[in-house]
Amino acid sequence: MIRILIIINLVFCSGLILGQNNSKKNDLTCFCSARETPNSVVNYDNNLQLLKSFSDGRSKKELDSLHIPYTESQLKLLRMFDLIRKDKDKYYTNIPILDESQTIHLRTQSKLIADKITPLAVPDIKELVSYLNSINRSKNAFSIMFSYVIDGLTWRIFEEKGIIKPFITIDNTSQWTGHFWILDSRRDTKYGTNTSGDSAFSISVTNGASYKIMKAFYEDDNSLELIANDIKLNGKVTDKRVIDALSKFGLFNEQGNITIPIINENNQDRLYTLSRLISSKICEITVLNASIEDVVKEYHFKNNEQALVILYHEIMWDLLDNLIAQNIVEKPLILSEPDKAEMKDLSDLIFITRNK
């Protein structure tokens, strides 16, 4: 960490370091709909250095005086991805970039809110885990809590309440739409979700497991789409391509019947009603304790929506950490000890959602 701070000081004070990007130590997050996300652009060349140097506005001449290297194509690419804007002769960063001290403070705030959510949500989460245990799928609790509840349904409830807007369709002039930001210092562990299907039927996988197993699962690019379409049409797996490609992952039995959890999004489905109850509490407590207007001012965010999106992204990691630390939700073997996991253990990270 000391070495990184020295590099940043040299860049901004004496300009002695050429082409330093250091993006690997930063959290780059795109909460967006995109043809191509800005993440890859930031990782090119010294684009992160340029973005940081433009935070208060800088002209090309000022960049030259600091010996910060750049090319016209770099500036053009950053503008094309709406990462910078030009006002007269100066360039300005168009996205939030929080330095180390700001990131620490933001995460202190998010942890306080997560600590308020946890005891109020735990009884319902325990009931959700108990329900999964009753259908012999307790190992899916982690995946459903993270991918469906914390990082899925909660966002939909924010939308329903008008706190954030749904993603709009990308026009021909944009590469992405939504929110993109950079925090200084990466969290140790992060997970993601890959979903195939549509609003009526989808199959979701929590990413972050053994590379070997995940690689084998995604070896056929169409596997998720094929199994989603097969189950949607037939209520079970019948497609020989799906059986050949995915039978070893434990998603269905020899008769093709689905063995992973299915969430039917209606009020008769216990898994859905519990998930929605938990998500509603998370949303309510977040809004009640976030002081969004103050967050906007403190970090110079664009508006209340951007502030909420960025803050909640930190809250959800803290909340997940709390649930694991308190043994409310247990990581399945494929996440906790990936070297010991088998192909069939991937089923612990997969669930189906139906909305009829």
C-alpha positions in Angstrom: 0.0 0.0 0.0 2.8 2.4 0.8 4.4 1.8 -2.6 1.1 2.6 -4.3 0.7 5.9 -2.4 4.2 6.9 -3.5 3.4 6.2 -7.1 0.2 8.3 -7.0 2.1 11.2 -5.3 4.8 11.0 -8.0 2.2 11.1 -10.8 0.3 14.1 -9.4 3.2 16.1 -7.9 6.3 15.5 -10.0 5.1 13.6 -13.0 8.0 11.2 -12.9 6.1 8.0 -13.5 5.0 7.1 -17.0 1.9 5.1 -17.9 1.0 4.0 -14.4 -2.5 2.5 -14.4 -2.7 0.5 -11.1 -6.2 -0.5 -12.0 -5.8 -3.9 -10.3 -5.9 -2.3 -6.9 -9.1 -0.5 -7.6 -12.8 -1.6 -7.6 -14.3 -0.8 -11.0 -18.0 -1.3 -11.0 -20.5 -0.9 -13.9 -24.2 -1.0 -12.8 -25.3 -0.7 -16.3 -26.8 -1.9 -19.6 -24.0 -2.1 -22.1 -22.8 -3.2 -25.5 -19.3 -3.0 -24.0 -18.7 -1.9 -20.4 -16.2 0.9 -19.6 -14.1 -1.5 -17.4 -11.9 -2.7 -20.3 -11.3 0.9 -21.5 -10.1 2.0 -18.0 -7.6 -0.9 -18.1 -6.1 0.2 -21.4 -2.7 1.9 -21.3 -2.7 4.6 -18.6 -6.3 5.5 -18.9 -7.0 5.3 -15.2 -4.1 7.8 -14.6 -5.7 10.1 -17.1 -9.1 9.8 -15.5 -7.7 10.6 -12.1 -5.7 13.6 -13.5 -8.9 15.1 -15.0 -10.8 15.0 -11.7 -10.5 18.7 -11.2 -10.1 19.6 -14.9 -6.8 19.7 -16.9 -5.7 20.9 -20.3 -3.4 19.1 -22.6 -0.7 21.7 -21.7 -1.1 20.9 -18.0 -0.8 17.2 -18.7 2.4 17.9 -20.7 3.9 19.9 -17.9 3.3 16.9 -15.5 4.8 14.5 -18.1 1.7 12.4 -18.1 1.7 10.5 -21.4 -1.4 10.4 -23.6 -2.5 10.1 -27.2 -5.3 11.7 -29.1 -6.8 8.3 -29.6 -6.9 7.7 -25.8 -8.8 11.0 -25.3 -11.2 10.1 -28.1 -11.9 6.7 -26.6 -12.5 8.1 -23.2 -14.9 10.6 -24.6 -16.6 8.0 -26.7 -17.3 5.9 -23.6 -18.5 9.1 -21.8 -15.7 8.8 -19.2 -14.5 12.3 -19.7 -16.0 15.5 -21.2 -14.3 18.6 -22.7 -15.2 22.1 -21.6 -13.3 24.8 -23.5 -9.7 23.7 -23.4 -10.0 21.4 -20.3 -11.0 17.8 -19.9 -13.0 16.7 -16.9 -13.7 13.2 -15.5 -17.3 12.3 -16.0 -17.5 9.4 -13.4 -17.1 9.2 -9.6 -13.6 8.2 -8.5 -13.1 8.0 -4.8 -9.6 8.0 -3.3 -8.4 5.7 -0.5 -9.6 7.9 2.4 -13.0 8.5 0.7 -13.4 4.8 0.0 -12.6 3.9 3.6 -15.2 6.5 4.8 -17.8 5.3 2.4 -17.3 1.7 3.6 -17.5 2.8 7.2 -20.9 4.3 6.4 -22.1 1.2 4.5 -21.0 -1.1 7.3 -23.0 0.9 9.8 -26.1 0.5 7.7 -25.5 -3.2 7.0 -25.1 -3.7 10.8 -28.6 -2.2 11.2 -30.1 -4.4 8.5 -28.7 -7.6 9.7 -30.6 -8.2 13.0 -33.9 -7.1 11.4 -33.5 -9.4 8.4 -32.0 -12.5 10.1 -35.3 -14.1 11.3 -36.6 -14.1 7.8 -33.3 -15.3 6.4 -33.2 -18.1 8.9 -36.7 -19.1 7.7 -35.6 -19.0 4.1 -32.7 -21.3 4.9 -35.0 -23.6 6.9 -37.4 -23.8 3.9 -34.5 -24.7 1.5 -33.4 -27.3 4.0 -36.9 -28.8 3.9 -36.6 -29.4 0.2 -33.0 -30.7 0.6 -31.4 -27.6 -1.0 -29.9 -25.8 2.0 -26.6 -25.4 0.1 -28.4 -23.1 -2.3 -29.0 -20.5 0.4 -25.9 -18.6 -0.3 -26.6 -18.3 -4.0 -30.2 -17.3 -3.5 -29.5 -14.8 -0.8 -26.8 -13.1 -2.9 -27.9 -13.4 -6.5 -31.6 -13.4 -6.1 -32.3 -11.4 -2.9 -29.4 -9.0 -2.1 -28.2 -8.3 -5.7 -31.4 -9.0 -7.5 -34.8 -8.5 -6.0 -33.7 -5.6 -3.8 -32.8 -3.6 -6.9 -36.2 -4.3 -8.3 -37.8 -3.0 -5.1 -35.7 0.2 -5.3 -37.1 0.6 -8.9 -40.7 0.0 -7.8 -40.4 2.7 -5.2 -39.0 5.1 -7.8 -35.6 5.4 -6.0 -33.7 4.3 -9.1 -34.8 4.1 -12.7 -34.9 0.9 -14.8 -32.1 0.6 -17.4 -33.1 2.2 -20.7 -32.4 0.7 -24.1 -29.0 1.8 -25.4 -29.1 4.0 -28.5 -26.7 3.9 -31.4 -24.5 6.7 -30.0 -23.9 5.1 -26.6 -21.7 2.2 -25.5 -23.4 1.9 -22.1 -26.1 3.5 -19.9 -26.3 3.4 -16.1 -23.6 4.1 -13.5 -19.9 3.4 -13.5 -17.5 4.3 -10.7 -14.1 3.6 -9.3 -13.1 3.1 -5.7 -9.5 3.1 -4.4 -8.8 -0.4 -2.9 -10.4 -3.6 -4.0 -12.6 -5.7 -1.7 -11.1 -9.2 -1.1 -14.0 -11.2 -2.4 -16.7 -10.4 -4.9 -19.3 -12.5 -6.6 -21.4 -12.0 -9.7 -24.4 -13.5 -11.4 -24.9 -14.8 -14.9 -28.6 -15.1 -16.0 -30.0 -16.5 -19.2 -33.7 -16.3 -20.2 -36.3 -13.6 -20.0 -38.6 -11.9 -17.5 -41.0 -15.0 -17.6 -38.3 -17.7 -17.1 -34.6 -17.5 -16.3 -31.8 -19.6 -14.9 -29.1 -17.9 -12.8 -25.6 -18.9 -11.8 -23.6 -17.3 -9.0 -20.1 -16.8 -10.3 -17.0 -17.0 -8.2 -16.5 -20.7 -7.9 -13.6 -23.0 -9.0 -12.2 -21.8 -12.3 -11.9 -25.4 -13.5 -15.6 -26.2 -12.9 -16.9 -22.8 -14.1 -14.8 -23.2 -17.3 -16.2 -26.6 -17.9 -19.8 -25.3 -17.4 -19.4 -22.4 -19.8 -17.4 -24.5 -22.3 -20.5 -24.5 -24.5 -21.6 -20.8 -24.8 -25.2 -21.8 -25.5 -25.6 -24.2 -22.5 -27.5 -21.9 -20.3 -29.8 -20.7 -23.0 -30.4 -24.3 -24.2 -31.3 -25.6 -20.7 -33.5 -22.5 -20.0 -35.4 -23.0 -23.3 -35.8 -26.8 -22.7 -37.2 -26.4 -19.2 -39.4 -23.6 -20.2 -41.0 -25.6 -23.1 -41.0 -29.1 -21.6 -40.9 -28.6 -17.8 -37.9 -30.9 -17.7 -34.7 -31.5 -19.5 -35.2 -33.5 -22.8 -32.7 -32.0 -25.2 -29.9 -34.5 -25.8 -27.4 -31.6 -26.2 -28.3 -30.3 -22.7 -28.1 -33.8 -21.2 -24.7 -34.5 -22.8 -23.2 -31.1 -21.8 -24.7 -30.6 -18.3 -25.7 -33.8 -16.7 -22.5 -33.9 -14.6 -23.4 -30.7 -12.9 -26.3 -32.0 -10.8 -29.0 -29.8 -12.2 -31.4 -32.6 -13.1 -31.8 -36.3 -12.4 -31.7 -39.3 -14.8 -35.4 -38.6 -15.8 -34.6 -35.0 -16.7 -36.5 -33.6 -13.7 -35.1 -30.4 -12.2 -33.4 -30.8 -8.8 -32.2 -27.2 -8.2 -34.5 -24.6 -6.5 -37.3 -23.1 -8.6 -38.6 -19.7 -7.5 -42.2 -19.0 -8.7 -42.7 -15.3 -8.4 -46.2 -15.3 -7.0 -47.6 -15.0 -3.5 -48.3 -18.7 -3.2 -44.5 -19.5 -3.4 -42.9 -19.5 0.0 -39.4 -19.0 -1.4 -40.5 -15.9 -3.3 -42.6 -14.4 -0.4 -39.7 -14.8 2.0 -37.2 -13.4 -0.5 -39.4 -10.4 -1.2 -39.9 -9.8 2.6 -36.1 -9.8 3.1 -35.5 -7.5 0.1 -38.2 -5.0 1.3 -36.6 -4.8 4.7 -33.1 -4.2 3.1 -34.5 -1.5 0.9 -36.5 0.2 3.7 -33.6 0.2 6.2 -31.1 1.4 3.6 -33.3 4.4 2.6 -34.0 5.2 6.2 -30.4 5.3 7.3 -28.5 6.4 4.1 -28.9 10.2 4.4 -28.6 10.3 0.6 -28.5 14.1 0.2 -25.4 14.2 2.5 -23.8 11.3 0.6 -24.3 13.3 -2.7 -22.6 16.4 -1.3 -19.8 14.5 0.5 -18.6 12.6 -2.5 -19.8 14.9 -5.2 -22.0 12.3 -6.8 -24.2 13.4 -9.7 -27.6 12.8 -8.0 -29.5 10.8 -5.4 -29.8 7.8 -7.6 -26.1 7.5 -8.3 -25.4 8.0 -4.6 -27.8 5.2 -3.6 -26.5 2.8 -6.3 -22.9 3.2 -5.2 -23.6 3.2 -1.4 -25.9 0.1 -1.7 -23.2 -1.8 -3.6 -21.0 -1.4 -0.6 -23.9 -2.2 1.8 -24.6 -5.5 0.1 -21.0 -6.8 0.5 -21.0 -5.8 4.2 -24.4 -7.5 4.7 -23.2 -10.7 3.0 -20.1 -10.7 5.1 -22.2 -10.3 8.3 -24.4 -13.3 7.3 -21.4 -15.5 6.7 -19.6 -14.3 9.9 -22.7 -15.0 12.0 -23.2 -18.5 10.3 -26.7 -17.4 9.1 -25.7 -18.3 5.6 -23.0 -20.8 4.9 -20.8 -20.8 1.8 -21.2 -24.1 -0.1 -18.1 -26.3 -0.6 -17.6 -25.0 -4.2 -16.9 -21.6 -2.8 -15.3 -22.3 0.6 -13.0 -25.1 -0.5 -13.1 -25.1 -4.4 -10.2 -27.7 -4.6 -12.4 -30.3 -2.9 -15.5 -29.5 -5.0 -16.8 -31.9 -7.7 -18.7 -30.9 -10.9 -22.1 -31.8 -9.3 -21.4 -29.2 -6.6 -22.0 -26.4 -9.1 -25.7 -27.0 -8.7 -25.4 -25.3 -5.3 -24.9 -22.0 -7.1 -27.8 -22.3 -9.6 -31.5 -21.6 -9.4 -34.5 -21.0 -11.7 -36.9 -18.1 -11.6 -40.4 -18.2 -13.1 -42.8 -15.3 -13.4 -46.2 -16.2 -14.9 
